[in-house]
Amino acid sequence: MKDVPFKGIIAYPITPFDENEKVDIPLFKKLVERLITSGSHGIAPLGSTGVMPYLSDDEKEAITEATIQQVKGRIPTLVGVSNLTTEKTIHHARFAEKAGADAVMIIPMSYWKLTDDEIVAHYDAVASKISIPIMAYNNPATSGVDMSPALLKRLLEIPNVTMIKESSGDVQRMHYLRRELGEEVAFYNGSNPLALAAFSAGARGWCTAAPNLIPELNNRLYHAVEEGNLEKAKEAFYQQFDLLKFIVNKGLPRAVKAGLHILGEEGGNLRSPLKPLQEKEVEELKRIMKTLVN
């Protein structure tokens, strides 16, 4: 499906910073390469894991270009372009398209609570200015906006909006979308603890930061689902469940960076006000990862 370029494990790279809290582009490229070579089916920079709201416009553009340069067309790229204003969202969407992104992801961001009509108009305005597909991202925990299934259905009527990423934690919404829109609806899971349930509901893919730490297990789950082997899928999912819960509960940028360090990989620093995990949290992560990583 030309307008739905993603299927499988779509990996979120972290945005690493140096000791002066400046974006470390060379390290970012290395982290992207790790995700590619470990078997990810897509790369999605500038999401929650990539601390997109903490970056300047120039930094976002540098991350976008670095991603496209490193991926070199080997797997599709999904660039986060969300912003508070429609004008800025259009700017970043057009930049991503020009840079070579396969699609963009947009979450409604607002200080004021947006109406459904305002959200539809926002997506429609962006869609009218680009020709690549848009993934509408619902994550009320980070955006403060919970897009209902009825609203998501309206968004999919916009020609460029061809994909939905659902991160509300309510798997019933995925069942609703599939029932209302048919087998071909392209929705993706963004809630790590619901990975198995989402695939069972018909999700085409799983957008996750977990491949930074456990790519083999993530891929094993997806391949088991593809094979229709439910027992194998359950085994792979339950094996990684504790880690999935941990990285979400502790904050993806913090937890992924700590996990990379445990693996002996450089993950860079965080940007204030984010701070590293506390020592007891790192020890807990070590205990979890010890059971997963040889």
JOPE-V951738 format. One record per helix or strand of 3 or more residues. SS is the DSSP state (~ for helix, > for strand). FROM is the first residue (numbers start at 1). LEN is the number of residues. Records with the same first field share a line. If there is no record, write none. Layout:
# JOPE-V951738
SS=FROM-LEN / FROM-LEN
This chain:
# JOPE-V951738
>=8-4 / 76-5 / 103-5 / 133-6 / 161-6 / 186-4 / 205-4
~=25-13 / 52-3 / 57-15 / 86-14 / 116-12 / 140-4 / 149-7 / 172-10 / 192-10 / 211-17 / 230-21 / 252-11 / 279-12
